Amino acid sequence: MAVSEEQDFVKQITKMSVDFDKWYTDVVRKAELADYAPIAGTMVLRPLGTATWDAIRRAFDDLIAETGHENWIFPLLIPEDVFMKEAEHVQGFAPEVAWVTRGGKEDLAVPLVVRPTSETIIGTIVRKYIQSHRDLPLLTNQWANVVRWEMRTRLFLRSREFYWQEGHTFHATAAEAESEVLQILDDYREIAEDWLAVPVIPGRKTEVEKFAGAEFTTSIEGMMRDGLALQMGTSHYFGQNFSSAYDIGFTNRENRRELCYTTSWGISWRLIGGLVMAHGDDSGLVMPPRIAPVQAAIVPIFRDEAGREAVSRFLAPITAALKGRVRHRVDWRDNRPGDKYAHWEVRGVPFRVEAGPRDVEAGQVVVVDRLSREKRQVPAASLADWLVDELNAYHATLFERARKFHTEHTAHPQTKQEFRDFFENGNGFAWAAFCDRTECELELKDQLGGVTARNKPFRVEGGFPDRCVWCEQPATTVAVFARAY
Ligand SMILES: [Zn+2]
């Protein structure tokens, strides 16, 4: 990151078609979602970003509470010996772990890991709360920050410190734990589609892409407007790998000791990067209405103090009716109306409501939506009902637009040549027959500039050839391939 990039405030948004990466960074900064922090590879979440993250958090907390999950707060620091017990996990995370080696002036006898993820410490802690099968399932979740020493960072998508939720669950049977993994993945799909308006593909990861220490990993994958994939959530099944490394056992119904079956799953603030890249345009952010911190920005228009008072009296019953139904903000700042419109537009507020002297006289307001920019006159008395309906319609339109883009940038190559052509000429998702061999996946990744199997979708429609699209050995599955963030 250049110093000038850090210090210069973004003046204008680069066009998406000119430079997608620069466009993305411009939107994130100009909309005041987040910014670079003075510590390399870290970022600061500004109030709009924080409110958006809180909205996602509320939606997900409600979903998992329905199925009996409870929030905990676990420690940030993990002793080295605790962290080191599960070999595959250590191997996967060691290269990006940050260490604490000194406390005050003392060198620590046992260095501490700043959690990159918390399987090891949570397992160590909860095993004392699990005695018998009656204590199961134990369904924990925490909202926390973690640290991974990434070398290449990018606002929201990859930063050395990031916020997420991590769920960790403990079960008496493999079947129950596996069904937990899928239940959560479906909750993630619901967050992506019903809240963020981003259509996603749920499926199972290949061996190359699975989580370190997992028996299997599932994911949801969304398509960004440059055709790249974004992994928007993952849910892992560990079998007894962690419970055997950390000795997390219980007494079963037959009074015999058995090891738990465990899962873990997470979504992070990269979802915010995802909604920027899935919906944004050259004017900035387009906020999905259900998580938008401000759903309607009201801009009063007046020339003098008398006008200000008249419009204020006019707006009082309107904002009272909106209270508790539509998240709104009345923009009384001293700026010109045009500047205020730009302010709310770049932040992607779904509806802008204008109220000027003529509107006051006619008992109506002018509403402009962020997607169509169409101006509509709405009677002041029915604005709240109108907005509630229109916010739902807006969500549906946004989702449909993203779905259409996703479909238009999806191919079904039948041959290696078609597959090659697709990725040599651009980006998107390619559904193809696959042998599911690591060797084959690594070879095509290398030859096609980073194309990977994003996952093996749970739902596959239509027929596929019986040979792998790349190596022509027998296909055992269908995978969706893409370049990814
Ligand atoms: Zn193959």
Residues whose N, C-alpha, C, O or C-beta is under 5 A from the ligand:
A	BS01	ZN	C435 C440 C468 W470 C471 E472
